């Protein structure tokens, strides 16, 4: 599969990873306000690792981690290590 999107004039510099949809807060402006916080409903670390390899192949070197509440993602520190090892910068 050809994942080269730059040949089509598309040059993304950053991707967003939605790592969970739930949140322990209930901010009235947030899309996750009415979700039940369920830690089991989060991105699997293997999926995150595979996505890092794809974006690395695309020469993208930044990931913004979002969610309901990304700091509650149980794999956040493991994910950050994967990113560091692959020279990918992360932002919350």
C-alpha positions, -999 to 999 in steps of 0.1 A, spaced: 0 0 0 14 34 -9 10 57 21 28 85 4 4 115 7 31 141 0 31 133 -37 -5 147 -37 6 180 -22 -5 171 13 21 178 39 7 172 74 30 182 103 10 168 132 -16 142 140 -41 140 169 -46 107 188 -79 104 206 -68 80 233 -100 78 253 -135 94 252 -143 93 289 -134 118 315 -137 121 353 -146 158 349 -180 169 335 -171 203 319 -203 216 304 -186 227 271 -169 193 265 -181 167 241 -173 141 268 -196 157 294 -222 130 292 -199 100 289 -193 76 316 -157 74 326 -146 39 317 -109 32 317 -114 1 297 -125 22 268 -91 35 258 -67 32 229 -47 0 230 -10 5 232 -3 -18 202 -26 3 181 -8 34 192 26 19 185 14 9 150 1 43 143 34 58 154 52 37 128 27 48 101 31 85 109 69 81 111 68 66 75 48 97 65 76 119 79 53 134 105 71 141 138 44 155 161 15 139 179 -11 158 200 -27 134 225 -63 142 232 -93 124 246 -119 129 270 -90 133 294 -57 120 280 -38 122 313 -60 93 325 -48 71 297 -31 42 315 -5 38 287 5 75 284 40 70 298 46 39 277 34 58 247 57 88 254 87 64 256 77 49 222 75 84 207 109 94 222 125 63 208 111 72 173 119 109 175 82 119 177 73 149 198 42 148 219 18 174 233 -12 170 255 
